[in-house]
């Protein structure tokens, strides 16, 4: 760091932390330059930055002093108290083994991606320098409209697609455009807890609706909250149980939304990965009345580092969403959107998904085989037609939360299924991501490490009994 910046930071830190107080005089440029054996111009540059940002005030011959009207050095008291059990959703560190919701990072075509991104930068014109279109880059929205028509059966135009900085940004755009604080909504039980917490944070009230082997129980939902303003569902591959919403229930859900003039938010987070039969068409493909808002993300199919997701909205709502998108300033970097557009247009996206569809069943089989060999009668694995994680069901004497906590301490990103429930009625199990399990040796090692957490848990449970 240049020396003038170092001086600037040292003064700034001293002022912010309260070591230098308001009204205190600081050494003159000449004195400090002599003390530090530096050119006067270096100290002058640091002081000018501090004066420009309002930390110091020059009083001419009277000297330079710390400004009086700075915010207090004491940190503000935050209303939200974060307990020790709460942790950040994303930390920026490399994920632990068995992390859910991650694509195979080692199988991502990085060289190709870098080449396309470099080309995008080289060919960028003035459109990359001005304020971007808040709806998303035009080339990406066009590419997505084509992809969704072929792959998900969704007939939409590019102007119905809004690109957002991640899944929660999509939810916020929907909320700001169509819902109000206090609105009730159907939410799958068990369901994606991060989405549930986010809905609560923005003032909505998710009502837990049971999920069985046919998906969300629409009949039960109509009894529990008939006047709900929205339903948030994962119909292709329920998160976390992996079941699909049956056709009769899809129809019942659409009929309810139409009669109530309510909204269905379809979270289609990993539907590309179905290993038996063809991927199911999206619920949005059946929506003839414009009640479904479809959310897709590139976090699961390309990489989470992109922070790119999108929502497809009914034609009648396009203007409202465009206005809100502009207000929210929910933008994703132009260069990344453009690179993803090229990735789709040139056929790399389709080839990548095809490759992952072949790779994931192999990795899944490796982990399941290792777990069955190691855990024996302590657990069995739920059969699922698709997805990126498995559910390990436990023998009655085991507690999934104890095992998950032990596993986290042992460096494994294992989640307890019971924590995905909002109500007291829960089902126990462990959720394990398999997409980054690369070989037999690794899978055997991970299974052995997990097994040690089982033994500890069993001891603890027997001790209680």
C-alpha positions as CSV (number, residue, x, y, z in Angstrom):
1,X,0.0,0.0,0.0
2,X,1.4,3.5,-0.8
3,X,2.8,5.3,2.2
4,X,0.3,8.2,2.0
5,X,-2.5,5.6,2.1
6,X,-0.9,4.0,5.2
7,X,-0.9,7.4,6.9
8,X,-4.5,8.0,5.9
9,X,-5.6,4.6,7.3
10,X,-3.7,5.1,10.6
11,X,-5.3,8.4,11.2
12,X,-8.7,7.2,10.1
13,X,-8.6,4.2,12.4
14,X,-7.4,6.3,15.4
15,X,-10.3,8.8,14.8
16,X,-13.0,6.1,14.3
17,X,-11.9,4.1,17.4
18,X,-11.9,7.3,19.5
19,X,-8.1,7.3,20.2
20,X,-8.0,10.8,18.5
21,X,-11.0,12.8,19.8
22,X,-13.0,15.6,18.2
23,X,-11.2,18.9,18.3
24,X,-7.8,17.4,18.9
25,X,-5.0,19.0,17.0
26,X,-2.9,16.7,14.7
27,X,0.8,17.4,13.9
28,X,1.5,19.9,11.0
29,X,2.5,18.5,7.7
30,X,6.1,19.7,8.1
31,X,6.4,18.2,11.7
32,X,5.0,14.8,10.7
33,X,7.1,14.6,7.6
34,X,10.2,15.3,9.6
35,X,9.2,12.8,12.3
36,X,8.6,10.0,9.8
37,X,11.5,11.1,7.5
38,X,9.1,11.4,4.5
39,X,8.6,14.0,1.8
40,X,6.1,16.7,2.7
41,X,4.0,15.8,-0.4
42,X,3.4,12.3,1.0
43,X,1.9,13.6,4.3
44,X,0.1,16.4,2.4
45,X,-1.7,13.8,0.2
46,X,-2.9,11.8,3.3
47,X,-4.1,14.9,5.0
48,X,-6.0,16.1,1.9
49,X,-7.8,12.7,1.7
50,X,-8.7,12.9,5.4
51,X,-9.9,16.6,5.0
52,X,-11.9,15.6,1.9
53,X,-13.7,12.8,3.7
54,X,-14.5,15.0,6.7
55,X,-12.2,13.4,9.3
56,X,-10.0,16.4,9.6
57,X,-10.7,20.2,9.4
58,X,-8.0,22.7,8.4
59,X,-8.0,26.0,10.4
60,X,-5.2,27.7,8.5
61,X,-2.5,29.0,10.8
62,X,-4.3,27.6,13.8
63,X,-3.5,24.1,12.5
64,X,-5.5,21.0,11.5
65,X,-7.9,19.3,13.9
66,X,-10.2,16.3,14.2
67,X,-13.7,17.2,13.0
68,X,-16.4,17.8,15.6
69,X,-19.4,16.5,13.7
70,X,-18.2,12.9,13.2
71,X,-20.6,10.1,14.2
72,X,-19.8,8.8,17.8
73,X,-17.0,6.3,18.1
74,X,-19.2,3.9,20.2
75,X,-20.6,1.2,18.0
76,X,-24.4,1.5,17.5
77,X,-26.6,-0.8,19.5
78,X,-28.3,-3.2,17.1
79,X,-31.9,-4.1,17.8
80,X,-31.6,-7.6,16.4
81,X,-29.7,-9.8,18.9
82,X,-27.9,-12.6,17.1
83,X,-27.7,-15.8,19.2
84,X,-24.7,-18.1,19.2
85,X,-26.7,-20.7,17.2
86,X,-27.4,-18.3,14.3
87,X,-24.7,-18.3,11.6
88,X,-24.2,-16.6,8.3
89,X,-25.8,-18.3,5.3
90,X,-22.8,-17.5,3.1
91,X,-19.3,-16.9,4.5
92,X,-17.1,-16.8,1.4
93,X,-15.0,-19.7,2.6
94,X,-14.6,-22.9,0.7
95,X,-17.4,-25.4,1.5
96,X,-17.0,-28.4,3.8
97,X,-17.4,-31.9,2.3
98,X,-21.1,-33.1,1.9
99,X,-22.3,-29.5,1.5
100,X,-25.9,-29.4,0.1
101,X,-26.9,-27.3,-2.9
102,X,-23.5,-27.1,-4.5
103,X,-22.7,-28.2,-8.1
104,X,-19.6,-30.3,-8.8
105,X,-17.1,-27.5,-8.6
106,X,-14.2,-29.7,-10.0
107,X,-16.3,-30.4,-13.1
108,X,-17.0,-26.8,-14.0
109,X,-15.4,-25.9,-17.4
110,X,-13.3,-23.1,-16.0
111,X,-10.9,-22.6,-19.0
112,X,-13.9,-22.3,-21.3
113,X,-15.6,-19.9,-18.9
114,X,-12.5,-17.7,-18.6
115,X,-12.2,-17.6,-22.4
116,X,-15.8,-16.5,-22.8
117,X,-15.5,-13.9,-20.0
118,X,-12.3,-12.5,-21.6
119,X,-14.1,-12.2,-24.9
120,X,-17.0,-10.5,-23.3
121,X,-14.7,-7.9,-21.7
122,X,-12.7,-7.4,-25.0
123,X,-15.8,-6.9,-27.1
124,X,-17.7,-4.7,-24.5
125,X,-18.9,-1.4,-25.8
126,X,-20.5,1.6,-24.2
127,X,-23.5,-0.5,-23.0
128,X,-21.1,-2.0,-20.4
129,X,-20.2,1.4,-19.1
130,X,-23.7,3.0,-18.6
131,X,-26.3,2.2,-15.9
132,X,-27.5,-1.3,-16.7
133,X,-31.0,-2.4,-17.5
134,X,-32.6,-3.2,-14.1
135,X,-34.5,-6.1,-15.7
136,X,-31.3,-7.8,-16.6
137,X,-29.0,-8.0,-19.7
138,X,-31.1,-8.3,-22.9
139,X,-29.0,-11.1,-24.3
140,X,-29.3,-13.2,-21.2
141,X,-33.1,-12.8,-21.0
142,X,-33.5,-13.8,-24.6
143,X,-31.2,-16.8,-24.1
144,X,-33.2,-17.8,-21.0
145,X,-36.6,-17.5,-22.8
146,X,-35.3,-19.9,-25.5
147,X,-33.9,-22.4,-22.9
148,X,-37.0,-22.4,-20.7
149,X,-39.2,-23.1,-23.7
150,X,-37.2,-26.2,-24.7
151,X,-36.1,-27.5,-21.3
152,X,-38.9,-26.6,-18.9
153,X,-41.9,-26.2,-21.2
154,X,-42.4,-22.6,-20.3
155,X,-43.7,-20.3,-23.0
156,X,-42.5,-16.8,-22.2
157,X,-41.0,-13.8,-23.9
158,X,-37.7,-12.1,-22.7
159,X,-39.6,-9.2,-21.3
160,X,-41.3,-11.5,-18.7
161,X,-37.8,-12.5,-17.3
162,X,-36.1,-10.4,-14.6
163,X,-32.6,-11.2,-13.6
164,X,-31.8,-10.9,-9.9
165,X,-28.7,-11.1,-7.6
166,X,-29.7,-14.6,-6.2
167,X,-32.8,-16.4,-5.0
168,X,-33.6,-14.2,-2.0
169,X,-33.4,-11.1,-4.3
170,X,-36.1,-12.8,-6.5
171,X,-38.3,-13.3,-3.5
172,X,-37.9,-9.7,-2.5
173,X,-38.8,-8.5,-6.0
174,X,-41.9,-10.6,-5.9
175,X,-42.8,-9.4,-2.4
176,X,-42.3,-5.7,-3.3
177,X,-44.3,-6.1,-6.5
178,X,-47.3,-8.1,-5.4
179,X,-47.6,-8.7,-1.6
180,X,-47.9,-6.7,1.6
181,X,-46.6,-6.9,5.1
182,X,-48.7,-9.4,7.1
183,X,-49.8,-11.5,4.1
184,X,-50.1,-15.2,4.8
185,X,-48.7,-17.8,2.5
186,X,-48.5,-21.6,2.2
187,X,-45.1,-23.0,2.9
188,X,-44.0,-26.6,2.6
189,X,-43.4,-28.5,5.9
190,X,-40.6,-29.5,5.9
191,X,-39.3,-26.7,3.6
192,X,-36.2,-24.7,2.7
193,X,-35.6,-22.9,6.0
194,X,-33.6,-20.1,4.5
195,X,-36.6,-19.1,2.4
196,X,-38.9,-19.4,5.4
197,X,-36.7,-17.1,7.6
198,X,-36.4,-14.6,4.7
199,X,-40.2,-14.4,4.3
200,X,-40.5,-13.8,8.0
201,X,-37.8,-11.1,8.0
202,X,-39.6,-9.1,5.3
203,X,-42.9,-9.3,7.2
204,X,-44.8,-12.2,5.5
205,X,-46.3,-15.0,7.5
206,X,-45.5,-18.5,6.1
207,X,-48.1,-21.2,7.2
208,X,-46.5,-24.7,7.4
209,X,-48.4,-27.1,5.1
210,X,-47.7,-30.8,5.4
211,X,-45.9,-32.6,2.5
212,X,-46.5,-36.3,1.8
213,X,-45.4,-38.6,-1.0
214,X,-47.5,-36.6,-3.5
215,X,-46.0,-33.2,-2.5
216,X,-47.7,-30.3,-0.8
217,X,-51.1,-31.3,0.6
218,X,-53.3,-28.7,-1.2
219,X,-56.5,-30.0,0.5
220,X,-55.0,-29.6,3.9
221,X,-53.7,-26.1,3.0
222,X,-57.2,-25.0,1.9
223,X,-58.5,-26.0,5.3
224,X,-55.6,-24.4,7.2
225,X,-55.3,-21.1,5.3
226,X,-57.8,-20.8,2.5
227,X,-57.3,-17.0,2.2
228,X,-53.5,-17.2,1.8
229,X,-52.1,-14.6,-0.6
230,X,-49.3,-16.8,-2.0
231,X,-47.9,-20.4,-1.9
232,X,-44.2,-21.0,-2.2
233,X,-43.6,-24.5,-3.6
234,X,-40.8,-26.7,-5.0
235,X,-43.0,-28.9,-7.2
236,X,-40.4,-30.7,-9.4
237,X,-38.2,-31.9,-6.6
238,X,-39.5,-31.0,-3.1
239,X,-36.8,-29.4,-0.9
240,X,-35.7,-31.4,1.1
241,X,-37.8,-34.6,0.7
242,X,-37.3,-35.0,-3.0
243,X,-40.9,-35.9,-3.9
244,X,-42.7,-34.4,-6.9
245,X,-46.0,-32.6,-6.8
246,X,-48.5,-34.9,-8.6
247,X,-50.6,-33.7,-11.5
248,X,-53.9,-33.7,-9.7
249,X,-52.4,-31.5,-6.9
250,X,-50.7,-29.2,-9.4
251,X,-54.2,-28.7,-11.0
252,X,-55.8,-28.2,-7.5
253,X,-53.1,-25.6,-6.6
254,X,-53.6,-23.7,-9.9
255,X,-57.4,-23.8,-9.4
256,X,-57.1,-22.4,-5.9
257,X,-54.8,-19.6,-7.0
258,X,-57.2,-18.6,-9.7
259,X,-60.2,-18.6,-7.5
260,X,-58.5,-16.7,-4.7
261,X,-56.5,-14.4,-7.0
262,X,-53.4,-15.6,-5.1
263,X,-49.9,-16.2,-6.3
264,X,-47.9,-19.4,-6.7
265,X,-44.1,-18.9,-6.4
266,X,-42.5,-21.9,-8.1
267,X,-38.9,-22.5,-6.9
268,X,-37.4,-24.7,-9.6
269,X,-33.9,-25.0,-7.9
270,X,-32.5,-28.2,-9.3
271,X,-35.1,-29.8,-11.6
272,X,-32.5,-30.4,-14.4
273,X,-31.1,-33.3,-12.3
274,X,-33.6,-36.1,-12.6
275,X,-31.9,-39.5,-13.1
276,X,-35.0,-41.7,-13.9
277,X,-37.1,-40.7,-16.8
278,X,-37.3,-37.2,-18.3
279,X,-37.3,-34.0,-16.2
280,X,-40.8,-33.1,-15.2
281,X,-42.3,-30.0,-16.9
282,X,-42.5,-26.9,-14.7
283,X,-45.7,-26.0,-12.9
284,X,-45.5,-22.7,-14.8
285,X,-46.0,-24.6,-18.1
286,X,-49.6,-25.4,-16.9
287,X,-50.3,-21.8,-15.9
288,X,-52.9,-20.5,-18.4
289,X,-54.2,-17.8,-16.0
290,X,-51.0,-16.0,-15.1
291,X,-50.9,-16.9,-11.4
292,X,-47.4,-18.6,-11.3
293,X,-44.1,-16.8,-10.7
294,X,-41.2,-19.1,-11.7
295,X,-37.8,-18.8,-10.0
296,X,-34.7,-20.4,-11.5
297,X,-31.1,-20.0,-10.4
298,X,-27.6,-20.6,-11.8
299,X,-26.2,-21.4,-8.4
300,X,-27.0,-25.1,-8.7
301,X,-26.3,-25.7,-12.4
302,X,-23.2,-23.5,-12.9
303,X,-21.7,-22.0,-9.7
304,X,-23.0,-20.1,-6.7
305,X,-20.3,-17.5,-7.0
306,X,-22.3,-16.0,-9.9
307,X,-25.1,-14.8,-7.6
308,X,-27.4,-15.0,-10.6
309,X,-31.1,-16.0,-10.5
310,X,-34.2,-15.0,-12.4
311,X,-37.9,-14.8,-12.1
312,X,-40.5,-15.3,-14.9
313,X,-43.6,-13.2,-14.3
314,X,-47.0,-13.2,-15.9
315,X,-47.4,-10.8,-18.8
316,X,-49.9,-8.7,-17.0
317,X,-47.4,-8.0,-14.2
318,X,-44.4,-7.0,-16.4
319,X,-44.8,-3.2,-16.0
320,X,-45.2,-3.4,-12.2
321,X,-42.1,-5.6,-11.9
322,X,-40.0,-3.4,-14.2
323,X,-40.8,-0.4,-12.0
324,X,-39.9,-2.3,-8.8
325,X,-36.7,-3.7,-10.3
326,X,-35.6,-0.2,-11.2
327,X,-36.4,1.0,-7.6
328,X,-34.6,-1.9,-5.9
329,X,-31.3,-1.5,-7.8
330,X,-31.0,-5.3,-7.7
331,X,-28.3,-5.6,-10.3
332,X,-25.9,-8.3,-11.3
333,X,-22.6,-7.5,-13.0
334,X,-23.1,-6.9,-16.7
335,X,-20.0,-8.9,-17.7
336,X,-21.3,-12.1,-15.9
337,X,-24.8,-11.9,-17.4
338,X,-23.3,-11.4,-20.9
339,X,-20.9,-14.4,-20.4
340,X,-23.8,-16.7,-19.2
341,X,-25.8,-15.6,-22.2
342,X,-22.9,-16.6,-24.5
343,X,-22.5,-19.9,-22.5
344,X,-26.2,-20.7,-23.3
345,X,-26.3,-19.4,-26.9
346,X,-23.2,-21.4,-28.0
347,X,-24.6,-24.7,-26.5
348,X,-22.1,-25.0,-23.7
349,X,-24.9,-24.9,-21.0
350,X,-26.8,-27.8,-22.5
351,X,-23.6,-29.9,-22.8
352,X,-22.6,-29.1,-19.3
353,X,-26.0,-30.1,-17.9
354,X,-25.9,-33.3,-19.9
355,X,-22.4,-34.1,-18.5
356,X,-23.6,-33.4,-14.9
357,X,-26.7,-35.7,-15.5
358,X,-24.2,-38.5,-16.2
359,X,-21.7,-37.6,-13.5
360,X,-24.1,-37.1,-10.5
361,X,-25.7,-40.6,-10.4
362,X,-22.1,-42.1,-10.3
363,X,-21.1,-39.8,-7.4
364,X,-24.4,-40.5,-5.6
365,X,-23.9,-44.3,-6.0
366,X,-20.3,-43.9,-4.6
367,X,-21.5,-42.2,-1.4
368,X,-24.6,-44.4,-0.9
369,X,-22.4,-47.6,-1.2
370,X,-19.9,-46.2,1.3
371,X,-22.6,-45.2,3.7
372,X,-24.4,-48.6,3.6
373,X,-21.1,-50.4,4.0
374,X,-20.1,-48.3,7.0
375,X,-23.4,-47.5,8.8
376,X,-25.1,-50.9,8.4
377,X,-28.4,-51.1,10.3
378,X,-28.0,-47.7,11.9
379,X,-29.5,-46.0,8.8
380,X,-31.1,-46.5,5.4
381,X,-31.2,-44.2,2.3
382,X,-34.4,-42.7,0.9
383,X,-34.8,-43.6,-2.8
384,X,-35.1,-40.4,-4.9
385,X,-35.5,-39.9,-8.6
386,X,-33.2,-36.8,-8.8
387,X,-31.6,-33.9,-7.0
388,X,-28.2,-33.1,-5.5
389,X,-28.5,-34.6,-2.0
390,X,-29.5,-37.8,-0.3
391,X,-31.6,-38.3,2.9
392,X,-30.1,-40.8,5.4
393,X,-33.0,-42.1,7.6
394,X,-31.8,-43.1,11.1
395,X,-32.6,-46.0,13.4
396,X,-34.9,-44.9,16.3
397,X,-32.1,-44.6,18.9
398,X,-30.3,-41.9,17.0
399,X,-30.9,-38.1,17.2
400,X,-30.3,-36.3,13.9
401,X,-29.4,-33.0,15.5
402,X,-26.8,-34.5,17.8
403,X,-25.2,-36.3,14.8
404,X,-25.4,-33.2,12.6
405,X,-23.8,-31.0,15.3
406,X,-21.0,-33.5,15.9
407,X,-20.4,-33.8,12.1
408,X,-20.1,-30.0,11.7
409,X,-17.5,-30.0,14.4
410,X,-15.7,-32.8,12.6
411,X,-15.6,-30.7,9.4
412,X,-18.6,-32.3,7.6
413,X,-21.5,-30.1,6.3
414,X,-24.2,-32.5,7.4
415,X,-27.7,-31.1,8.1
416,X,-30.4,-32.5,10.4
417,X,-33.7,-33.0,8.5
418,X,-35.7,-32.2,11.7
419,X,-34.3,-28.6,11.6
420,X,-36.2,-28.0,8.2
421,X,-39.5,-28.3,10.1
422,X,-41.3,-25.2,11.5
423,X,-43.7,-27.2,13.8
424,X,-43.2,-29.8,16.5
425,X,-44.0,-32.8,14.3
426,X,-40.8,-33.7,12.6
427,X,-39.1,-36.6,10.8
428,X,-35.5,-37.4,11.6
429,X,-32.7,-37.9,9.1
430,X,-29.4,-36.5,7.7
431,X,-29.1,-34.4,4.5
432,X,-25.9,-35.0,2.6
433,X,-24.8,-33.4,-0.7
434,X,-23.0,-35.9,-3.0
435,X,-22.0,-33.8,-6.0
436,X,-18.5,-33.1,-4.9
437,X,-17.7,-36.7,-3.8
438,X,-15.1,-37.6,-6.5
439,X,-14.0,-41.2,-5.9
440,X,-14.3,-44.4,-3.9
441,X,-11.5,-43.5,-1.5
442,X,-13.0,-40.1,-0.6
443,X,-16.5,-41.6,-0.2
444,X,-15.2,-44.3,2.2
445,X,-13.2,-41.7,4.2
446,X,-16.3,-39.4,4.5
447,X,-18.5,-42.3,5.5
448,X,-16.0,-43.4,8.2
449,X,-15.8,-39.9,9.6
450,X,-19.6,-39.7,9.7
451,X,-19.8,-43.1,11.4
452,X,-17.8,-41.8,14.3
453,X,-20.4,-39.1,14.9
454,X,-23.1,-41.9,15.0
455,X,-21.2,-43.8,17.7
456,X,-20.9,-40.8,19.9
457,X,-24.6,-40.0,19.4
458,X,-25.8,-43.5,20.2
459,X,-23.8,-43.4,23.5
460,X,-25.3,-40.1,24.4
461,X,-28.9,-41.3,23.6
462,X,-28.4,-44.5,25.6
463,X,-27.0,-42.5,28.4
464,X,-30.2,-40.4,28.6
465,X,-32.4,-43.5,28.6
